């Protein structure tokens, strides 16, 4: 039996060890169906927040309470009621305690996929522990950045071997793929080389924009036709 997959991203109060998540996006894939949800934390602790981190994620423009006029339709979160797969609304606000319950339920037993997903799982694991919950996702995290680099290196190698066998010069595509996979990696360059556009400026550094980016990259690399 295939375990569920959760494409995940968080927007946080900074990069420091005590960072808190204020926005969480999860796309859960199970039984051939994808369900998406965005959660915002109403009582996020900003006492140790980094201003730059808040600015990068657009906290003051997008957080439900900091920017009430933001173009978001959030419903109050009730963790006892269904929240995944609804067609009327897919964005909810709640206390950190209630958000933690939903995160635990959605990620339980799942394979986590993301762009540098350990940043997100470390943040969420601490949140769950604060509310007496145990993180239970698969500890083998799937990072689409090295996945993309490996895909590019493999595709370039196959192409170059075929060219060598045919006595032909290496293609520009193969050369470009090798160049994109060189260290240090740049997520945007890897993504474009694989054939996936990074999120637009509007959705960059939104939790759902980055979670969806991870999903699109994963599906491109693994050949899933979703």
LONUFI-185114 format. One record per residue (C-alpha): residue number from 0; residue in three letters; x, y, z. Coordinates in pm, whole numbers, padded with zeros to 5 digits. Layout:
BEGIN
<site i="NUM" aa="ALA" east="X" north="Y" up="Z"/>
...
//
This chain:
BEGIN
<site i="0" aa="UNK" east="00000" north="00000" up="00000"/>
<site i="1" aa="UNK" east="00135" north="00342" up="-00099"/>
<site i="2" aa="UNK" east="00158" north="00588" up="00187"/>
<site i="3" aa="UNK" east="00001" north="00932" up="00147"/>
<site i="4" aa="UNK" east="00216" north="01222" up="00031"/>
<site i="5" aa="UNK" east="00197" north="01571" up="00178"/>
<site i="6" aa="UNK" east="00350" north="01859" up="-00016"/>
<site i="7" aa="UNK" east="00430" north="02110" up="00252"/>
<site i="8" aa="UNK" east="00552" north="02463" up="00312"/>
<site i="9" aa="UNK" east="00549" north="02712" up="00598"/>
<site i="10" aa="UNK" east="00592" north="03085" up="00635"/>
<site i="11" aa="UNK" east="00768" north="03160" up="00962"/>
<site i="12" aa="UNK" east="00880" north="03438" up="01192"/>
<site i="13" aa="UNK" east="01243" north="03399" up="01084"/>
<site i="14" aa="UNK" east="01526" north="03155" up="01028"/>
<site i="15" aa="UNK" east="01631" north="03124" up="01392"/>
<site i="16" aa="UNK" east="01591" north="02804" up="01594"/>
<site i="17" aa="UNK" east="01290" north="02935" up="01788"/>
<site i="18" aa="UNK" east="01099" north="03040" up="01477"/>
<site i="19" aa="UNK" east="00723" north="03000" up="01471"/>
<site i="20" aa="UNK" east="00502" north="02914" up="01176"/>
<site i="21" aa="UNK" east="00229" north="03166" up="01103"/>
<site i="22" aa="UNK" east="00111" north="03017" up="00772"/>
<site i="23" aa="UNK" east="00111" north="02652" up="00672"/>
<site i="24" aa="UNK" east="00007" north="02497" up="00342"/>
<site i="25" aa="UNK" east="-00044" north="02126" up="00285"/>
<site i="26" aa="UNK" east="-00145" north="01936" up="-00027"/>
<site i="27" aa="UNK" east="-00227" north="01580" up="00072"/>
<site i="28" aa="UNK" east="-00226" north="01312" up="-00197"/>
<site i="29" aa="UNK" east="-00401" north="00989" up="-00107"/>
<site i="30" aa="UNK" east="-00602" north="00733" up="-00304"/>
<site i="31" aa="UNK" east="-00544" north="00919" up="-00629"/>
<site i="32" aa="UNK" east="-00680" north="01249" up="-00503"/>
<site i="33" aa="UNK" east="-00517" north="01578" up="-00401"/>
<site i="34" aa="UNK" east="-00665" north="01796" up="-00126"/>
<site i="35" aa="UNK" east="-00520" north="02134" up="-00032"/>
<site i="36" aa="UNK" east="-00552" north="02349" up="00276"/>
<site i="37" aa="UNK" east="-00392" north="02671" up="00401"/>
<site i="38" aa="UNK" east="-00382" north="02745" up="00774"/>
<site i="39" aa="UNK" east="-00294" north="03069" up="00949"/>
<site i="40" aa="UNK" east="-00214" north="03092" up="01320"/>
<site i="41" aa="UNK" east="-00409" north="03365" up="01498"/>
<site i="42" aa="UNK" east="-00202" north="03376" up="01817"/>
<site i="43" aa="UNK" east="00144" north="03351" up="01663"/>
<site i="44" aa="UNK" east="00419" north="03450" up="01908"/>
<site i="45" aa="UNK" east="00620" north="03740" up="01763"/>
<site i="46" aa="UNK" east="00832" north="03803" up="02073"/>
<site i="47" aa="UNK" east="01143" north="03657" up="01908"/>
<site i="48" aa="UNK" east="01045" north="03725" up="01546"/>
<site i="49" aa="UNK" east="01294" north="03855" up="01291"/>
<site i="50" aa="UNK" east="01158" north="04154" up="01102"/>
<site i="51" aa="UNK" east="01328" north="04051" up="00779"/>
<site i="52" aa="UNK" east="01170" north="03707" up="00798"/>
<site i="53" aa="UNK" east="00825" north="03856" up="00847"/>
<site i="54" aa="UNK" east="00879" north="04089" up="00554"/>
<site i="55" aa="UNK" east="00994" north="03813" up="00319"/>
<site i="56" aa="UNK" east="00679" north="03612" up="00386"/>
<site i="57" aa="UNK" east="00455" north="03918" up="00360"/>
<site i="58" aa="UNK" east="00326" north="03884" up="00715"/>
<site i="59" aa="UNK" east="00200" north="04240" up="00746"/>
<site i="60" aa="UNK" east="00033" north="04223" up="00405"/>
<site i="61" aa="UNK" east="-00118" north="03875" up="00429"/>
<site i="62" aa="UNK" east="-00165" north="03758" up="00786"/>
<site i="63" aa="UNK" east="-00531" north="03732" up="00875"/>
<site i="64" aa="UNK" east="-00508" north="03966" up="01173"/>
<site i="65" aa="UNK" east="-00219" north="04191" up="01071"/>
<site i="66" aa="UNK" east="-00386" north="04270" up="00737"/>
<site i="67" aa="UNK" east="-00763" north="04218" up="00771"/>
<site i="68" aa="UNK" east="-00825" north="04357" up="00424"/>
<site i="69" aa="UNK" east="-00601" north="04101" up="00255"/>
<site i="70" aa="UNK" east="-00755" north="03915" up="-00035"/>
<site i="71" aa="UNK" east="-00808" north="03590" up="00155"/>
<site i="72" aa="UNK" east="-01125" north="03412" up="00254"/>
<site i="73" aa="UNK" east="-01048" north="03238" up="00580"/>
<site i="74" aa="UNK" east="-01295" north="03038" up="00784"/>
<site i="75" aa="UNK" east="-01263" north="02966" up="01156"/>
<site i="76" aa="UNK" east="-01091" north="02633" up="01209"/>
<site i="77" aa="UNK" east="-01267" north="02353" up="01390"/>
<site i="78" aa="UNK" east="-01030" north="02054" up="01403"/>
<site i="79" aa="UNK" east="-01321" north="01821" up="01481"/>
<site i="80" aa="UNK" east="-01485" north="01890" up="01144"/>
<site i="81" aa="UNK" east="-01368" north="01805" up="00789"/>
<site i="82" aa="UNK" east="-01124" north="02059" up="00649"/>
<site i="83" aa="UNK" east="-00951" north="01878" up="00361"/>
<site i="84" aa="UNK" east="-01110" north="01848" up="00020"/>
<site i="85" aa="UNK" east="-01381" north="02109" up="00070"/>
<site i="86" aa="UNK" east="-01482" north="02297" up="-00243"/>
<site i="87" aa="UNK" east="-01630" north="02604" up="-00074"/>
<site i="88" aa="UNK" east="-01318" north="02713" up="00115"/>
<site i="89" aa="UNK" east="-00964" north="02585" up="00160"/>
<site i="90" aa="UNK" east="-00819" north="02845" up="00398"/>
<site i="91" aa="UNK" east="-00870" north="02848" up="00774"/>
<site i="92" aa="UNK" east="-00755" north="03044" up="01077"/>
<site i="93" aa="UNK" east="-00716" north="02910" up="01427"/>
<site i="94" aa="UNK" east="-00508" north="02911" up="01740"/>
<site i="95" aa="UNK" east="-00172" north="02740" up="01729"/>
<site i="96" aa="UNK" east="-00316" north="02459" up="01942"/>
<site i="97" aa="UNK" east="-00594" north="02389" up="01691"/>
<site i="98" aa="UNK" east="-00366" north="02430" up="01389"/>
<site i="99" aa="UNK" east="-00123" north="02182" up="01546"/>
<site i="100" aa="UNK" east="-00401" north="01923" up="01573"/>
<site i="101" aa="UNK" east="-00481" north="01958" up="01204"/>
<site i="102" aa="UNK" east="-00115" north="01941" up="01100"/>
<site i="103" aa="UNK" east="-00072" north="01622" up="01304"/>
<site i="104" aa="UNK" east="-00377" north="01464" up="01144"/>
<site i="105" aa="UNK" east="-00288" north="01557" up="00786"/>
<site i="106" aa="UNK" east="00078" north="01454" up="00809"/>
<site i="107" aa="UNK" east="00035" north="01137" up="01013"/>
<site i="108" aa="UNK" east="00213" north="00852" up="00832"/>
<site i="109" aa="UNK" east="00277" north="01066" up="00524"/>
<site i="110" aa="UNK" east="00584" north="01116" up="00309"/>
<site i="111" aa="UNK" east="00673" north="01486" up="00324"/>
<site i="112" aa="UNK" east="00779" north="01658" up="00002"/>
<site i="113" aa="UNK" east="00904" north="02014" up="-00015"/>
<site i="114" aa="UNK" east="01174" north="02263" up="-00104"/>
<site i="115" aa="UNK" east="01425" north="02213" up="00180"/>
<site i="116" aa="UNK" east="01148" north="02039" up="00380"/>
<site i="117" aa="UNK" east="01355" north="01992" up="00695"/>
<site i="118" aa="UNK" east="01318" north="02366" up="00761"/>
<site i="119" aa="UNK" east="00941" north="02319" up="00767"/>
<site i="120" aa="UNK" east="00929" north="01989" up="00956"/>
<site i="121" aa="UNK" east="01163" north="02120" up="01227"/>
<site i="122" aa="UNK" east="00934" north="02421" up="01271"/>
<site i="123" aa="UNK" east="00620" north="02208" up="01280"/>
<site i="124" aa="UNK" east="00768" north="01939" up="01505"/>
<site i="125" aa="UNK" east="00842" north="02205" up="01767"/>
<site i="126" aa="UNK" east="00489" north="02340" up="01731"/>
<site i="127" aa="UNK" east="00336" north="01996" up="01779"/>
<site i="128" aa="UNK" east="00552" north="01928" up="02085"/>
<site i="129" aa="UNK" east="00440" north="02256" up="02243"/>
<site i="130" aa="UNK" east="00087" north="02116" up="02237"/>
<site i="131" aa="UNK" east="00166" north="01765" up="02358"/>
<site i="132" aa="UNK" east="00147" north="01611" up="02009"/>
<site i="133" aa="UNK" east="00392" north="01372" up="01845"/>
<site i="134" aa="UNK" east="00511" north="01430" up="01487"/>
<site i="135" aa="UNK" east="00440" north="01110" up="01296"/>
<site i="136" aa="UNK" east="00536" north="01173" up="00935"/>
<site i="137" aa="UNK" east="00795" north="00956" up="00760"/>
<site i="138" aa="UNK" east="01139" north="01067" up="00875"/>
<site i="139" aa="UNK" east="01276" north="01018" up="00520"/>
<site i="140" aa="UNK" east="01200" north="01365" up="00388"/>
<site i="141" aa="UNK" east="01186" north="01423" up="00011"/>
<site i="142" aa="UNK" east="01361" north="01742" up="-00100"/>
<site i="143" aa="UNK" east="01280" north="01829" up="-00461"/>
<site i="144" aa="UNK" east="01600" north="02037" up="-00498"/>
<site i="145" aa="UNK" east="01851" north="01746" up="-00497"/>
<site i="146" aa="UNK" east="01585" north="01538" up="-00672"/>
<site i="147" aa="UNK" east="01586" north="01789" up="-00958"/>
<site i="148" aa="UNK" east="01967" north="01801" up="-00967"/>
<site i="149" aa="UNK" east="01985" north="01423" up="-00992"/>
<site i="150" aa="UNK" east="01722" north="01419" up="-01268"/>
<site i="151" aa="UNK" east="01918" north="01677" up="-01468"/>
<site i="152" aa="UNK" east="02249" north="01495" up="-01427"/>
<site i="153" aa="UNK" east="02091" north="01166" up="-01531"/>
<site i="154" aa="UNK" east="01913" north="01314" up="-01832"/>
<site i="155" aa="UNK" east="02232" north="01490" up="-01944"/>
<site i="156" aa="UNK" east="02436" north="01170" up="-01909"/>
<site i="157" aa="UNK" east="02189" north="00968" up="-02117"/>
<site i="158" aa="UNK" east="02186" north="01234" up="-02388"/>
<site i="159" aa="UNK" east="02564" north="01269" up="-02396"/>
<site i="160" aa="UNK" east="02619" north="00892" up="-02412"/>
<site i="161" aa="UNK" east="02378" north="00871" up="-02704"/>
<site i="162" aa="UNK" east="02563" north="01154" up="-02878"/>
<site i="163" aa="UNK" east="02899" north="00987" up="-02818"/>
<site i="164" aa="UNK" east="02771" north="00657" up="-02958"/>
<site i="165" aa="UNK" east="02644" north="00837" up="-03268"/>
<site i="166" aa="UNK" east="02964" north="01037" up="-03308"/>
<site i="167" aa="UNK" east="02772" north="01361" up="-03268"/>
<site i="168" aa="UNK" east="02846" north="01669" up="-03054"/>
<site i="169" aa="UNK" east="02672" north="01703" up="-02720"/>
<site i="170" aa="UNK" east="02342" north="01888" up="-02742"/>
<site i="171" aa="UNK" east="02296" north="02235" up="-02596"/>
<site i="172" aa="UNK" east="02013" north="02098" up="-02384"/>
<site i="173" aa="UNK" east="02243" north="01842" up="-02224"/>
<site i="174" aa="UNK" east="02505" north="02109" up="-02158"/>
<site i="175" aa="UNK" east="02244" north="02339" up="-02004"/>
<site i="176" aa="UNK" east="02121" north="02061" up="-01776"/>
<site i="177" aa="UNK" east="02473" north="01992" up="-01655"/>
<site i="178" aa="UNK" east="02530" north="02361" up="-01590"/>
<site i="179" aa="UNK" east="02206" north="02395" up="-01391"/>
<site i="180" aa="UNK" east="02306" north="02102" up="-01169"/>
<site i="181" aa="UNK" east="02643" north="02249" up="-01075"/>
<site i="182" aa="UNK" east="02703" north="02353" up="-00714"/>
<site i="183" aa="UNK" east="02594" north="02572" up="-00549"/>
<site i="184" aa="UNK" east="02239" north="02480" up="-00643"/>
<site i="185" aa="UNK" east="01984" north="02749" up="-00716"/>
<site i="186" aa="UNK" east="01627" north="02629" up="-00681"/>
<site i="187" aa="UNK" east="01488" north="02854" up="-00953"/>
<site i="188" aa="UNK" east="01752" north="02750" up="-01207"/>
<site i="189" aa="UNK" east="01704" north="02381" up="-01131"/>
<site i="190" aa="UNK" east="01329" north="02417" up="-01160"/>
<site i="191" aa="UNK" east="01341" north="02591" up="-01497"/>
<site i="192" aa="UNK" east="01594" north="02340" up="-01630"/>
<site i="193" aa="UNK" east="01356" north="02059" up="-01538"/>
<site i="194" aa="UNK" east="01076" north="02242" up="-01718"/>
<site i="195" aa="UNK" east="00882" north="02385" up="-01424"/>
<site i="196" aa="UNK" east="00837" north="02758" up="-01373"/>
<site i="197" aa="UNK" east="00895" north="02878" up="-01015"/>
<site i="198" aa="UNK" east="00605" north="03057" up="-00844"/>
<site i="199" aa="UNK" east="00517" north="03401" up="-00975"/>
<site i="200" aa="UNK" east="00608" north="03706" up="-00768"/>
<site i="201" aa="UNK" east="00251" north="03713" up="-00639"/>
<site i="202" aa="UNK" east="00271" north="03362" up="-00496"/>
<site i="203" aa="UNK" east="00641" north="03341" up="-00409"/>
<site i="204" aa="UNK" east="00692" north="03308" up="-00035"/>
<site i="205" aa="UNK" east="00330" north="03219" up="00024"/>
<site i="206" aa="UNK" east="00296" north="02879" up="00183"/>
<site i="207" aa="UNK" east="00061" north="02744" up="-00084"/>
<site i="208" aa="UNK" east="00264" north="02891" up="-00369"/>
<site i="209" aa="UNK" east="00574" north="02706" up="-00253"/>
<site i="210" aa="UNK" east="00390" north="02385" up="-00162"/>
<site i="211" aa="UNK" east="00237" north="02377" up="-00510"/>
<site i="212" aa="UNK" east="00581" north="02441" up="-00660"/>
<site i="213" aa="UNK" east="00716" north="02137" up="-00476"/>
<site i="214" aa="UNK" east="00425" north="01930" up="-00606"/>
<site i="215" aa="UNK" east="00476" north="02038" up="-00967"/>
<site i="216" aa="UNK" east="00848" north="01966" up="-00949"/>
<site i="217" aa="UNK" east="00793" north="01627" up="-00788"/>
<site i="218" aa="UNK" east="00536" north="01527" up="-01049"/>
<site i="219" aa="UNK" east="00757" north="01639" up="-01335"/>
<site i="220" aa="UNK" east="01058" north="01447" up="-01204"/>
<site i="221" aa="UNK" east="00872" north="01129" up="-01110"/>
<site i="222" aa="UNK" east="00651" north="01128" up="-01420"/>
<site i="223" aa="UNK" east="00322" north="01150" up="-01232"/>
<site i="224" aa="UNK" east="00040" north="01277" up="-01452"/>
<site i="225" aa="UNK" east="-00180" north="01461" up="-01205"/>
//
